[in-house]
Amino acid sequence: MNINMPEDVSRIIQTLEEAGYEAYAVGGCVRDKVLGREPQDWDITTSARPHEIKRLFKRTIDTGIQHGTVTVMLNHTGYEVTTYRIDGEYEDNRHPNCVEFTDNLRLDLERRDFTINAMAYNDARGLVDEFQGMEDIRSQVIRCVGKPGERFDEDALRMLRAVRFSGQLGFQIEEETRQAIVERAENLKNISAERIRVELTKLLVSKDAGQLREAYCTGMTKVFLPEFDLMMETEQRNPHHIYTVGEHVIRSVEAFNFFFGRYCGVWDASFIPENIRRAAGEFVAQFNEKQHMILCIALLLHDVGKPGTMTVGQDGIGHFYGHQQESEKMASGILKRLTFDNETIATVRRLIRWHDYQYGDSVKSMRKSLAKIGRDLMPMLFMVQFSDILAQNPATFEPKFARVLRAVELWKEVIESGAALELKDLQITGSDVIKLGIKPGPEVGSILKSTLEYVLEDPARNQKEMLLSHAAYLAGFHRMDR
């Protein structure tokens, strides 16, 4: 098998080999090339020791030199070059207590997590596949190298990585590997929230985010996201829903990933109306990778408050009054616990707060909605609502889709009109209000907000003289109140 490597990677390998050492591209980059995917990173493994690597290249960074890793800089790009190594005993399900360098490639490959990640390649010797990684790729299986229990005892995060790779590649977890996860899921408590966040995020944006069900079934989410377990166990008992809360939110993530072009799960998407596909396609084309991630997180948590707010009426129907506010509050705590950044937390909170919002059926009501929600959020919010509906009872789809599509039409009309929607859009500023005799402070903001409401009723009012007159009228009341 020939693998086409970047010129710089070939150059690093060749330099090491010409100096008398062995060197290979290794791990995920080899796996991805075999699968026809473009690797995000190229890692290199070598028999050379760190000081020998540093001697051969002009620009290097001591990335993790105690573990044998040196970053070689070529053409403003860094390539991690790591000495063949054997890990010592793991005492905390995270880190080896020591690292021993070796000249034996097989021993280095033997310590890796899964067979599909334990292959190496160079042009001279071709593919080195000591643990049948190619066979598992052909069989579409995630299997540990050696004994699964030992691999997971070394690093408990590998259990969640197994599910993540399953979601990314559409592979199934081999049964012995899966059973070892069930037996050791509790060990995830020893893994940092940051490392768990990275794996969870990669899973949610993958083409089969529904593999999160496997994280639940094997007991992993109970450790790092117990709120999800409660959702999975909560029947909604409502004619609008035919799934548990947990199954509903997973399906909403799957629906969004379908629109994003990344879905390969089991449910049939052919029933999605063409007009919904077109509308969703216009929005999705605007989103970057971070927005994709934020939407997946928001959909996963948009109903997390339902179990705690559920009541059942005398007719046996379940209700979830106030679940939007409770979900927003809980999501904020969960995301902080998992070390998400402030921008993500703030945007997810807003999406959850408004995910059930009813916009009304007029241009005026849409202007007021935009002023309340924020124009920046609307494309993402519409996608949350489309995805949310697709995870409900199909018998209720039609009127719900019609309402959101109508809202999209109204939104486009308002945006195209250029109507004032925020204080900064007004033809007057705080300085103008102060000139009317109002002292700087909260009263100025109150008058500007009232003036914006005045303009939202009729955009034609956004003219400086008219607004000054209105603001003067409001200022008179403020003076009388004093």
JOUR-V737190 format. One record per backbone hydrogen bond with DSSP energy under -1.0 kcal/mol. CO is the residue of the C=O (numbers start at 1). NH is the residue of the N-H. Records with the same first field share a line. If there is no record, write none. Layout:
CO->NH, NH
This chain:
6->10
7->11
8->12
9->13
10->14
11->15
12->16
13->17
14->18
15->19
16->21
17->20
22->47
24->45
25->121
27->31
28->32
29->33
30->34
31->35
32->37
43->26
44->82
45->24
46->84
49->53
50->54
51->55
52->56
59->73
61->63, 71
64->67, 69
65->68
68->83
69->64
70->81
71->61
72->79
74->77
77->74
79->72
80->44
81->70
82->46
84->102
86->100
89->97
93->156
98->88
100->86
104->108
105->109
106->110
109->112
113->145
114->117
115->118
119->27
120->128
121->25
122->126
126->122
128->120
132->136
133->137
134->138
135->139
136->141
140->172
142->174
143->115
147->151
148->152
149->153
150->154
151->155
155->158
156->159
157->161
158->162
159->163
160->164
161->165
162->166
163->167
164->168
165->169
166->170
172->142
174->178
175->179
176->180
177->181
178->182
179->183
181->185
184->187
185->188
186->189
187->190
188->191
192->196
193->197
194->198
195->199
196->200
197->201
198->202
199->203
200->204
201->205
203->206
207->264
208->211
209->212
210->213
211->214, 215
212->216
213->217
214->218
215->220, 221
216->219
220->223, 224
221->225
225->228
226->230
227->231
228->232
229->233
231->234, 246
234->245
237->318
238->241
240->393
244->248
245->249
246->250
247->251
248->252
249->253
250->254
251->255
252->256
253->257
254->258
255->259
256->260
257->262
258->261
269->272
273->277
274->278
275->279
276->280
277->281
278->282
279->283
280->284
281->285
283->286
284->287
288->292
289->293
290->294
291->295
292->296
293->297
294->298
295->299
296->300
297->301
301->304
303->306
306->309
311->319
313->316
317->313
319->311
320->323
322->326
323->327
324->328
325->329
326->330
327->331
328->332
329->333
330->334
331->335
332->336
333->337
334->338
335->340
336->339
341->345
342->346
343->347
344->348
345->349
346->350
347->351
348->352
349->353
350->354
354->357
362->366
363->367
364->368
365->369
366->370
367->371
368->372
369->373
370->374
374->377
377->381
378->382
379->383
380->384
381->385
382->386
383->387
384->388
385->389
386->390
388->391
389->392
393->396
394->397
397->401
398->402
399->403
400->404
401->405
402->406
403->407
404->408
405->409
406->410
407->411
408->412
409->413
410->414
411->415
412->416
413->417
414->419
422->425
423->426
429->433
430->434
431->435
433->436, 438
434->437
441->444, 445
442->446
443->447
444->448
445->449
446->450
447->451
448->452
449->453
450->454
451->455
452->456
453->457
458->461
459->462
461->463
463->467
464->468
465->469
466->470
467->471
468->472
469->473
470->474
471->475
472->476
473->477
474->478
475->479
476->480
477->481
478->482
